[in-house]
Structures are given as structure tokens and as C-alpha cells.
Amino acid sequence: MSESTLRIILIIALVIVVLAAIVVAIVWWRRKRAAVAPPRASGPAIGEQLRKLWQPFYRHIPARALHFPTIVVVGDAGVGKTHSVGCHVDWRGQSHQFLPSVDHGAALQLYLGPEVVVHELSAPLLHDVSGDAKRALQTLWRNMGPSATLVLALDARTLLTTPPAALRELAQLVRGKIGLFPARCRASTEVRVYLGHLDQIEGYEEFAAAIGSSHGPLELDPSGEGPSDAERLVEAFDAHLAHALTHRSGEEFDRMVGFYAVLPKLIAGLTPLLEGLRGKDEPFADRHPARRLYLGSSVPRSHVGNPYKVDSSQIAGSLRRQRRRGLRGGLVLATSLSAVAGGLLYWHAQRIEAAADEVEKFRQLAVFDADGGDLDDNEEAATEAVARAFSAMHDSEILWFERTFEADKRE
């Protein structure tokens, strides 16, 4: 055994020993970390829980529904998220047509509407900032449609007693969840605020009846201050108040005026939340200001604005973009395959040409030998060259190439 061979064997053995030591160290370190780590809660991980919900849901919905805009509704427990979805999204109509319209889980609920897909996050999932939850939601939201809208539901009954710090924390949680949206949806995400359980505040039902359920939402000023913005928003209802004065009973009008006085306080109470959403005093925060305010209650059709209304033209636009991507992809694939086939055909033609050259050389040697030359060794070498050229030519006859250049091959 030469010295160089022995050196190579020693180097290989040393590398194997080092790799084995690294593996042993990693296994020991993981066991030690597992021993000191706090026990995990029993039950499946959050990623597995969500995956068992959204994978069957997206697997069975119609292909067109993959192009529906996505609305994510979040909020604390008991604020009226599920009720708001039931009032504004006709997911039951889809189930009547045997479509997979809803999937319920402890952490997530999914709904398929006529033109929208809704993801309702539970309060624990909203407040979960663990790495597992982050990865699980990122994986889920890869299925988002052409646009994303976030509806933040709040309880009007407790809004004014909620500490401002809690509202700012809620805004930070919302911004964090939006940060997990796909890049194609994140920048254009619209944030809507939904005030639920307003029927528990005296005068709201009379107010909603006077406004009408077809009324649009209240347009928030993304940079406005709470009190001044509240006054501006309430002024939009002055005409309805004057109309109610002549078309409602005195008792109904009094209750409506009472709610009309409470509404500015509710809007002003949103100030810490709205400031948190637009990242006030947080220079490095992603800003997602709320632009619309919706009012809702537990009473059917007693609402101001529909927080789940989307632009249906986005569906057709998304379908057109998919078709264009398919055409471009097919064109690129066809061009690539044609280029590969052309390259292989050129390579096969070169092999044929090389074989023809070797045959011509052999013929010349044969003619020269007939004149009396002694070229036995050269003839043998030429014969071997011809055999190799023909073998190479036949080896290149892949695909349909055996039936190409037949005239040249016969020659």
C-alpha cells in the first residue's frame, strides 16, 4: 500500500470519527434539553389541529372558490364573531348545495360563502404568539385568495371599560397576525372594526331601524383623532335623526337620541385601538390603520354596514391571472422541451456525421490498399473507428431519433 493511499484512508477515518462525535453530541444535547424543558400540554400541537381543519376544507371546496377573497375575523371570546359571520355570510346556502361550507374547530372555524372564504380565529389563537402558531398560520394563509381583509370584532358593552393598554395590546396582536399573511396580500390588507352587541345599549335598535340595513359603514380617518373623528362620523346621521323626528313616536325618538349621544363616546373609546393599528409611537411597526367601522347586534338585519362585503370583480381577475400564468407556463414548457429536443437532435446529427466521416476514411484506406499499399494496421484501426462511430450513432438514437436522417444513415 502506497503512502498516499494510506494518507487518504486515515483522512477518511478521521472524518468519520469527527462526524460520529458530532452526532453523539447533538443527541446528548437534545436529551438534556428535553429533560429540563417544561412538560408540554397534552393533545395535538396547534399546527396539527389547524392542518386537520383546513386541508380537508380546501381540498373539497370548488376550484373557483380558491379565487374568492379571504376575510379573517378575530376578537376576544364572546364579542360576537360567529354571530356576525352567520348574519352576513350565507354559508348555510352552500351546505344546502352539498358544498363543504363550514369546518369548526376549537382554534379555527372556516366558512365558504357565495363569494368569500372566512377564517374565524379563536381568542386563544389570536393571543398565541408561539413559533408553532406562527408557522401553522403561515401555512394556512398560503391558501388566501386574491385579497385579504381583517375584521376585528369588539364588544360594545365593555368597550368603554376596557383599559387603553389592553386595546393597544389587541392592536399589536392584530398587526402581528397580518404580518403572517402572504406578501401578495399583506400590503393591501384592509382592517375593519366591528362593534357587536349594540342591541344591549338602549336606543340602538331604533337608531338602526332609522338608518336602515342598507346603509354603508362609517368611514374612519386613518390619521384622525378620536374625539374630532367621532363628531365627524356622528354628523353623518344628522339627516336620519331629523327624519326620525317626524316618522317615529316620541318614546322611540327619545331612545334614539339617547343612543345618538352614546355613539360618539363609543367611537372615541376606540382611539387607543386605532392608534395601535396605525403604529403610533412605534417607529418600526407595520402600519395597518382601520378604515371602516361597522355596527352590529344580535338582532337580525339590525346592523350598519356589512363587514364581510367584498369586491366580486376580484374573483374574475384572479381567474384571468391564473389562466395567463397557465398559458405562460405552457409556452415556457413547450419552448424548453423544443429546445431540449432540438439540442438532442443536433447531437444525434453530429454522431451521424462523425460516423459518415469514419466510413469515408475507411473507404479511402481500402482504395489505397487495393493499389498495393501495406496498411493492414491502419485498416484495423479504421475498422475499429468505424465500429465505435456506428455504436455512438446507435446509442444516440433515443426517443424517435431512430427514424430520423434515414437517407444519411443508409448512405
N, C-alpha and C positions, 0 to 999 in steps of 0.2 A: 504494500500500500504506500503510495507516494505521500510526501509531506503535505502537499497542497490538499489532497483528498482528506487526510486526517484532520487538517485545519478546518475544512468545511464541515466535517462530521461533528467536531467539537462545537463549532458555532451553532449548528442546528440544535444540538443537545442543550446548549446554554439557553437558546431562545425558548425551547420547550419548558425548561425548568423555570425561567422567569415568568412565562405565561401561566404555568400551573400555580406559581406563588401568588400572582395577581388574582387568579380565580379564587383561591383559598382565602385571600384577604378580603375580597368582596363578599363572599359567603359569610365569613365571620362577622364583618361589619354589619351586614343586613340582619343577621340573627341577633346581634347585640342591640341594634336599633329597635327591632321588633320586641325585644324583651323589656325595654324601658319605655316604649310608646304606650300611651293610654289605650285602653281597650276600645275598639270600635263598636258603635251601636249595632245591634243585631239587625238582620234584614238586608235586602239587596242595596247596593250603592245607588246613589242618585242617578248616575249615568245609566245603569241598568234599568232603573224604574222608568226613566223617560224614554229610553230606547224601546222598551216593550209597548209603549203607548204610540209613539209617533211613527215607528217603522210600519206596523200594520195599517195605520191610518193613511199614510202617504202611498202605501203600496196599492190600496184598493180604491182610492178616490179616482174619478175620471181624469184622463190626461189633461183635459182643458183646465181642470181645477188647479193644476200645478202652476198655472199662469195667473191665478187670482191674487190680488193684493193681500198682504198679510197684516192683520191687526193683533197686537199684543196688548192684553189688558192686565194691569197689575193693580195692587192695592192691598191694604190690610184686610184681615178677616172681618166679614160682616158688613162691608161697605156697600154691597150690592152689585158686585161684579157679575155673578152668574145671572142675576135677575135682569141686569141691563142687556146682557147677551140675548137672553130669551125674549126680551121685548123688541129688540131691533134686528136680530139675525134669524131668518126663517130656516133654522137648521132642521126643525121638525118636518118641514115640507120636503126636504131632501130625503129624510128617512122614509117618508111615505112612498118615495120612488125607489126604495131599496138601495139607496146610496149610503155609504158609510159616513154619516153626517156628524157623529159625535163619539169621542172616546174620553172617558172620565178616569182620572187617577187622583191619588191623594195630593200629588205635587203639581199636576198639569191637567188641563181639560182642553180638548181640541174640538172645534166646531167647523163644519162646512156649510156655508151659506150659499145663496144663489150666485153671488159674485165676490165672495170674500172668504178667507180662511182665518179663523180666530184662535189664538193661543191664549188661554187664561192661566196665568201663573198663580199658584197659591202664595199666601203670605210668607210661609217658611221658605219657599224657594226664592221669593223676592229678596228676603233678608240673608239668604245663603251666599256668602262671598268666598266659599272654599274653592280650591282648584278643581275639585271634582265637578262642582256645579258649573263652573266656568266652561270646562271642556264639554260637559253634557249639553249646555245651552248653545255653545258654538256649533256643535254637531247638528243639533236640532234646527237651528236657524239657517243652516246652509240650504234648507228647503224653502226659504222665503220666496214669495212671488216677486213681481217686478217692483214693488214698493213696500215700505213698512210704515205702519202708523202705531204709535203707542198711546193707549188710553189709560190715564191714571185716575182711578176711582177713589173718591173720598166720601166720608160720611158727613153730611151737612149737620147732623145732630151734635157731633163732637168737634167740629172744625174749630170753633172759637175757643174751646177749652184745651186744644192740643198745644203743647209748648212749641214755640218757634223752632227750638233746636231739633225737635222730632220731625217737623216739616222739612227743615233743611237736610236732615239725615235721609228722609224719604226721597228728596230730590237727588241726593248723591247716589242712592241706590238705583234710581231710575236711570240716571246718566251712565252708571256702570253697566246696567243691562243693555242699554242702547249701544254701548261700546263693544258688545259681543255680536251685534248684527253684522252681516256681511258688508264689506266695504262698498259694494254696489248699492246698498240700501241706506247705509248709516248716515251719510251726509244729508240726504233728502228726507230723513225721518221726521214726520210731523208728530208733535206731542199735543194731546188733547186732555183737558181736565174735565172730569165728570163728577158732579156733585149729586150723590144719591140720597135717598130717604128724605127728600124735601117735603114729602107729604106729611111728615111728622111735625113740620113747622106750620103754625096756623096761618091761613091765608094763601098758602101756595096753590092749592087746588083751584081756588077762584082765579088766582093770577094766571095759572097755566091754561085754564079754560078761556080766559080773555085773550091770551096771547095766541093760542091755537097750536096744535101739534105740528103744523107745517112750518112754523117759524124756525129760522136758522139759528145757529149758535151765537153766542156773544163773542165778538172779535176782540181778543186781548191785544194790548200793545206790548210787544216783546220787551220794550225798554221803559215801559211806563211805571210810574209809582203807584202803589196800592190805592191810597185814598182818591187821588185825582182820576185814576183809571176807573175806579168803582163808580164815581159820579158820572163819568162819561158813558159807561155801559148802561147805567140805570136810566139815563136821559133818553136812551133809545126806546124805552117803553112808555114815554110820556103820552104818546098818541093813544096807546091802548088804555091807559088809565083814564083819559078823557072820554074814550068810547064806553068804558065800563060805567062811568058816572051816569050815562043815560040809558044803559041797557041792563044794568044789574040792580038787584034790590039794595036797599040801604045797608042791610046787615052784610051782604056779600061784598059790597064796595068797601065797607069798613075793614073787613078781614083782609081784603086785597091791599088796601093802603097799609095795613099793619105789616104785611109781608114786604111790600114795596120799601118800607123803612128798614127792614132787616136785611134785605138783599145787599145793599152797599157794605154792610158790616161783614157779611159772608165773603164778598169779593175782596175786601180789604184784608180779611183774615188769611187769604191765600198768599199774601205778599212774601212771607219767608220761603214758601214753596216755590213761587215764581222766580224769586231772586236766586234760589239754589239751582233751579233748572238752567238759568242763563249764566251760571257760574260767577255770580257776583263775589268779589273779594277772593277769587280763586284764579290766579293768572294762568295756571297751566291746565285748567279744567276744559273739557269738551263742552261746548255750549249747545243746549237743546231747549230753547225757550218755548214755552207753551203759547199757542197762538189762538186757541179757541176754548171757550168754556161752555159746557153742556149741563143742563139741569134735568134731573130725573127723579122718579119716585117709584113707589111700589104699585101705584095705581096705573092700569093700562092706559096708554096714549096720553098720559099726563106728563109730558116732557117738553123741553125746549131744545130743539136740535137733536140730530141723530149722530151719536159719536162713532157709529160703525158705517157711515156712508162713505163710499169710495168712488173714484172716477173709473167707470167701467171701460172707458176707452183704453185704459192701460192693458186690459186683457188682450184686445186685438193687437195692440202694439207689441206686446210680449210674444204673441204667436207669430207675428210677422218677423220679428227679430230671430226667433228660433228657426223659421223657415230659411231666412237668409244665412244663418250660421250653418244650417244643414247643406244648403247649396254651395256655400264657400268650402265647407269641409269636403263635400263630394268632389268639387272641382280640384281641390288640392290633392285629394287622394288619387283621383284619376290621373292628374298630371304627374304625381310621384310614381305611380305604377307604370305609366307610359315611359317615363324617364328610365326607370329601372329595367323595363323590358327592352327599351332601345339600347341601353348600355350592354345588357346581356347579349342582345342580337349582334351588336358591333363586335363584342368579344368573340362570339361564335364565328362571325365572318373573318376575323383575324386568324382564328385557328384554321379555317378552310384555306385561306390564302397562304398560311405557313405550310400546310400540307401540300398545296399545289407547287410551292417553291421547291420543296424537298423532292417531289416527284420529277420536276423539271431537271433538277441537278442529277438525279439518278439516271434519267434518260440521256443526258449529255455524257455521263460516265460510260453508259452502256454503248453509245455510238462510238466513243473514243476507243473503248476496249475492242469493238468489232474491227477496228483498223489495225489491231495488232498490239495495242499497249498493254502493259502488265500492271493492272490496277486492282488486283484481287482484294487487297486490304482496303482500298478506298471504296470498292464496290460493297464490301461487307459493312463498312461504316455508313455508307449512304443508305443501304438497305435498313439498317437499324434506325437511322434518322427518319426515313420514310415511315417505318412502323411506329416510331414514337409520335410523329406528326399526326398519323391517322388515329392513333389511340387518343391523343389530346383532342382531336376534332370530334371523335365519337363521345368523349367524356363531356364535351360542351353541348351535346345535343339534349338539352333539358327542355322542359315544357313542350312546345310544339316545334322546336328547332330542327327535329329530325326531318321534317317535311319542307324545310326552307332551303334555298340555294341548291335545289336538286340538280339543276343543269351543271353548276360548277362542280358539284360532288361527282357526277358521272364522268366529267372530263378528267 
